[in-house]
Amino acid sequence: MRILLAGASGVFGRVLTPALIDAAAGHEVVGITRTPDGVRVIEGMGAGAVVADVLDRDGLLAAVRGHRFDAVISQLTALKKPPMRNKDMDLTNTLRTAGTENLMAAAKATGAHRFLTQSMIFGYGYGDLGADPITEDAFFGPSPRKTFARHGDAMLRNEQIAFSEPGIDGIALRYGLFYGAQATYAYVDFLQAGKLPVVKAGTNSFIHLADAASATVAALEHGKGGEAYNVVDDTPTQFANVALEVAKAFETKTPRTVPAWMTKPMPYLNCFITGRWVISNAKAKEQLGWQPQYPSFHEGVKADAKAAGK
């Protein structure tokens, strides 16, 4: 397939783009970027590039005029570092709404028949969601916790746009917390600087970027239009366990353990550290024929450390 990829030069895009190009079907990728540096990154991965701002609909449509694509994939975020406060998600929320609308317009203009969008497990809610594995049939949308509601509303709107266009098979990928490659190295930097204290509480569902990429390729090739898929590994765990594993594998400073109340001035951080998201990946395994290469953070962090020469 010929694919238009938004977010190709981002942390995940730098893993996903080679995975799409190297897939057995040999997909062709054209990435969207706003900057000359982004063009160099994208072209360095063997993909083509168009220069446009996805929040500028007219400019985006002008940039893709004359192109034909089979699929459009959105991996849009504005997160340069882990979000700490609710306001840190505001631009990403705009990308998930207005940005997705503009990308769907580009999909229609270029003849695409598939549309994949990045969603997240936090659309199921914020806080303690219980011990039972959450499937794609669970509630997804604005959280009952008012301070977090706008994030869930943006994720829901993102998926609604993906599913809205007749003749275009829309698929939502509800990823867990990313680690792996540059995401892991970001943890390393925070740990080494002593800026990543850990709270031994909560449970989250994680996914290595390499496994997120392979699931995205599988969804592109085998996913059913109108469906959402959870993309997580097999081993929900505390965020603290992942941070401690990274610290050990990369020989950084050992993070200090702090009580949960100390993170309350950073409500978004506090929520995803102390909340509980036990997410099922059974649907992705069954319908996409996908299996995570790294079923837990133990294998994933070990692979990252080996790649870094540790």
C-alpha positions, 0 to 999 in steps of 0.5 A: 500500500501507499501510505500517508503517515502523520507523525512519521518523524516522532518517537513512534514514527521513527519505529513505525516507518521502517516497520511499514517499509520493511513489511512483507508487503513492502509498503511505501510511506510518505510522511508529513512534517512541518520542518526541514529537519523532519524531512531529513529524518523521514527521507533518511528512513527511506520514506518520502515527505510532504511539508504541511501542518496538519492543523492547517487544512487548506495547507495540508490539502494543497501539500497532498494535491496530486498524490494518491494513497491507499491508507492514511495513518495518524500518530499525532501527539504533541508530547515532547516529555511525559505529561505531568498536568492536565494542561500538558495534554491540550495540544495533543487533544487538539491534534486528536480532534481538529488534526484528525478531521483534517487528515480524514479530509486528506484521506478523502482527497487522495482516494484512501480506503483505510484510515488508522488512528492512534488512540490510547487506553486512557479513553477507558477512564482515569483512576482505578478501573478495577482488576478485571481485564478491560476489553474493547467493548468497555465504556470509552470516552469522557471520564466521570472525573471532570478534570480528565473529561476533556482528554477522554472526549478528545480520544472518543472524537478521534475514533468517531472521525476515523469511523465516520466516512463511508468507503473508508475503513477506519481503525482505532489502535488503543495503545498502552504506555509506550516504552522502547527505543527513544521512549526508553532513552527518555526514561534513562535521561530522567532517571540519570538526572534524578527527575523520575521518582517512583510511586509503588502503587497502581497498575498500568498496561505497557507496550514496547514501541517495536510491538506497537509498530508490528501491531499497527502493520497487522491492523493496516493489513488485516484490521476490520473497519469500524473496530478498535484494538487494544495494543498492550503487552501481556503483563500489566505492572506498576510504572515503578517496576518499569522505571526500576528495571530501566535504572538497573539495565542502564545503570542509572541512578536508582530512583527514589521512592516517594509516597503517592501524595507527593505527586498530587501537585501534578494531577495527570502524573499522579493519576496514571501512576496510581490508577489501575488499567488492566487491559486485554489484548486478546482481540488484537491477537485473535483478529490481527494474528499479532503477538508481542515480541516482548510479552513483558517489560522484562524482555523489552528493557533487556533488549533495549539495553542490549541495543544500547551496548549495556 
